[in-house]
């Protein structure tokens, strides 16, 4: 079970960094977990970028 969490975590980190490990993604035991983590990481990176863009566009209006 720990392998599943490790694979997910590594996928999440890779997704946030914008990279993919094809060998891990094809692993028959943990590849699916890596891929889910990868997608979650990419989504998290997108959300961070979106929030940063909104904050930049709003400028001082968000500071109170």
Secondary structure as GFF3:
##gff-version 3
##sequence-region A 1 64
A	DSSP	alpha_helix	2	17	.	.	.	ID=ss1
A	DSSP	alpha_helix	22	26	.	.	.	ID=ss2
A	DSSP	alpha_helix	31	58	.	.	.	ID=ss3
A	DSSP	three_ten_helix	59	63	.	.	.	ID=ss4
###
